[in-house]
Amino acid sequence: MSVTPKSLNNAEHRRIAEAIRTAEESTSGEIYCVVAGASDSYFYPSGFIVTLAIVLIGFLLSLGLEAWWLTVRLPVFLYAQILAIACALAVLSLLPAIRIHFVPRRLRYQRAHDNAIKQFLARNVHITAERTGVLIFVSLAEHYAEIVADSGIDAKVGQTEWDSVIGGLIDAARRDELAEGFVTAIGRVGALLAAHFPPRPVNPNELDDHVVEI
């Protein structure tokens, strides 16, 4: 499904894992990080949009031919459209990296958001003892990042604070400094967790301290 290569090397993985361990020393909360190359293959939405565009162009072309007193037999015109659609779908099939460029931004962001929620549940970030798990999620193809916080911490931290953390992470990713962005975001999330959920006398590590690439 991914159309983007893996983004982090081994040293960066270790650096992010260490940042998570350091942040969690001062809180009973848990931090989990996921990087997705892409949140959808986008074949079907891009295929639909390209097909619709070809049909619309064909309709406009038929009006132009009519205005110029030119005649094209209907079967020939239909065969030409079918061939154009087939060629376009073949190109989308062979070149997955271009599909996302035919998809509206709103749909891209919705797919990335849905993937963030899916990862939050699939990685068990929602089953920590005090409901203080936080997922830091980035989907590279969509240029999208999100923090998904469980109910315990989300009730105490406003959306403005999460947005500020995400803004810094996105800026770092744009500078091709994704690892640095994660380290900074982890530190800021750790500080927010520590302010509301200090470490317990017995403070087990409930989630793995690493970043997952999918």
GIWOJO-V725468 format. One record per backbone hydrogen bond with DSSP energy under -0.5 kcal/mol. NH is the residue of the N-H (numbers start at 1). CO is the residue of the C=O. E is the energy in kcal/mol with one decimal. If there is no record, write none. Layout:
nh->NH co->CO e->E
nh->NH co->CO e->E
This chain:
nh->13 co->9 e->-2.2
nh->14 co->10 e->-2.3
nh->15 co->11 e->-2.2
nh->16 co->12 e->-2.4
nh->17 co->13 e->-2.4
nh->18 co->14 e->-2.3
nh->19 co->15 e->-1.9
nh->20 co->16 e->-2.1
nh->21 co->17 e->-2.3
nh->22 co->18 e->-2.5
nh->23 co->19 e->-2.4
nh->24 co->20 e->-2.3
nh->25 co->21 e->-0.7
nh->25 co->22 e->-0.7
nh->26 co->23 e->-1.0
nh->27 co->24 e->-1.1
nh->28 co->197 e->-2.2
nh->29 co->197 e->-0.6
nh->30 co->132 e->-1.4
nh->32 co->134 e->-2.6
nh->33 co->210 e->-1.0
nh->34 co->136 e->-2.4
nh->35 co->212 e->-3.2
nh->36 co->138 e->-3.3
nh->46 co->42 e->-1.7
nh->47 co->43 e->-2.6
nh->48 co->44 e->-2.5
nh->49 co->45 e->-2.2
nh->50 co->46 e->-2.6
nh->51 co->47 e->-2.4
nh->52 co->48 e->-2.6
nh->53 co->49 e->-2.2
nh->54 co->50 e->-2.3
nh->55 co->51 e->-2.3
nh->56 co->52 e->-2.4
nh->57 co->53 e->-2.8
nh->58 co->54 e->-2.5
nh->59 co->55 e->-2.2
nh->60 co->56 e->-2.5
nh->61 co->57 e->-2.7
nh->62 co->58 e->-2.3
nh->63 co->59 e->-1.8
nh->64 co->60 e->-2.1
nh->65 co->61 e->-2.7
nh->66 co->62 e->-2.0
nh->67 co->63 e->-2.2
nh->68 co->64 e->-1.8
nh->69 co->66 e->-1.3
nh->70 co->65 e->-3.2
nh->77 co->73 e->-2.3
nh->78 co->74 e->-2.7
nh->79 co->75 e->-2.6
nh->80 co->76 e->-2.2
nh->81 co->77 e->-1.9
nh->82 co->78 e->-2.6
nh->83 co->79 e->-2.5
nh->84 co->80 e->-2.3
nh->85 co->81 e->-2.6
nh->86 co->82 e->-2.5
nh->87 co->83 e->-2.5
nh->88 co->84 e->-2.3
nh->89 co->85 e->-2.6
nh->90 co->86 e->-2.0
nh->91 co->87 e->-2.2
nh->92 co->88 e->-2.2
nh->93 co->89 e->-2.0
nh->94 co->90 e->-2.2
nh->95 co->91 e->-2.2
nh->98 co->95 e->-1.6
nh->99 co->96 e->-1.0
nh->100 co->96 e->-0.5
nh->101 co->98 e->-1.0
nh->102 co->99 e->-2.1
nh->103 co->100 e->-1.3
nh->108 co->104 e->-2.1
nh->109 co->105 e->-2.9
nh->110 co->106 e->-2.0
nh->111 co->107 e->-2.5
nh->112 co->108 e->-2.2
nh->113 co->109 e->-2.7
nh->114 co->110 e->-2.6
nh->115 co->111 e->-2.0
nh->116 co->112 e->-2.2
nh->117 co->113 e->-2.2
nh->118 co->114 e->-2.3
nh->119 co->115 e->-2.7
nh->120 co->116 e->-2.2
nh->121 co->117 e->-1.9
nh->122 co->118 e->-3.0
nh->123 co->119 e->-2.5
nh->124 co->121 e->-1.3
nh->125 co->120 e->-1.7
nh->126 co->120 e->-0.7
nh->127 co->124 e->-1.2
nh->128 co->125 e->-0.6
nh->131 co->128 e->-1.2
nh->134 co->30 e->-2.3
nh->135 co->148 e->-3.0
nh->136 co->32 e->-2.9
nh->136 co->134 e->-0.5
nh->137 co->135 e->-0.6
nh->137 co->146 e->-2.9
nh->138 co->34 e->-2.1
nh->139 co->144 e->-3.0
nh->140 co->36 e->-2.8
nh->140 co->138 e->-0.5
nh->141 co->37 e->-1.8
nh->143 co->139 e->-0.6
nh->143 co->140 e->-1.2
nh->144 co->139 e->-2.2
nh->146 co->137 e->-2.5
nh->148 co->135 e->-2.3
nh->148 co->146 e->-0.5
nh->149 co->147 e->-0.6
nh->150 co->133 e->-2.6
nh->152 co->131 e->-1.6
nh->153 co->131 e->-1.0
nh->154 co->150 e->-2.6
nh->155 co->151 e->-1.6
nh->156 co->153 e->-1.5
nh->157 co->153 e->-1.3
nh->161 co->158 e->-0.7
nh->162 co->158 e->-1.4
nh->163 co->159 e->-2.9
nh->164 co->160 e->-1.8
nh->165 co->161 e->-1.7
nh->166 co->162 e->-2.5
nh->167 co->163 e->-2.5
nh->168 co->164 e->-1.7
nh->169 co->165 e->-1.8
nh->170 co->166 e->-2.7
nh->171 co->167 e->-2.1
nh->172 co->168 e->-2.0
nh->173 co->169 e->-2.2
nh->174 co->170 e->-2.2
nh->175 co->171 e->-1.2
nh->176 co->173 e->-1.6
nh->177 co->172 e->-2.9
nh->181 co->177 e->-2.4
nh->182 co->178 e->-2.5
nh->183 co->179 e->-2.5
nh->184 co->180 e->-2.3
nh->185 co->181 e->-2.5
nh->186 co->182 e->-3.1
nh->187 co->183 e->-2.1
nh->188 co->184 e->-2.2
nh->189 co->185 e->-2.8
nh->190 co->186 e->-2.8
nh->191 co->187 e->-1.8
nh->192 co->188 e->-1.9
nh->193 co->189 e->-2.6
nh->194 co->190 e->-2.7
nh->195 co->191 e->-1.8
nh->196 co->192 e->-1.0
nh->196 co->193 e->-0.6
nh->197 co->193 e->-3.6
nh->203 co->201 e->-0.6
nh->204 co->202 e->-0.5
nh->206 co->204 e->-0.9
nh->210 co->208 e->-1.3
nh->212 co->33 e->-2.5
nh->214 co->35 e->-2.7
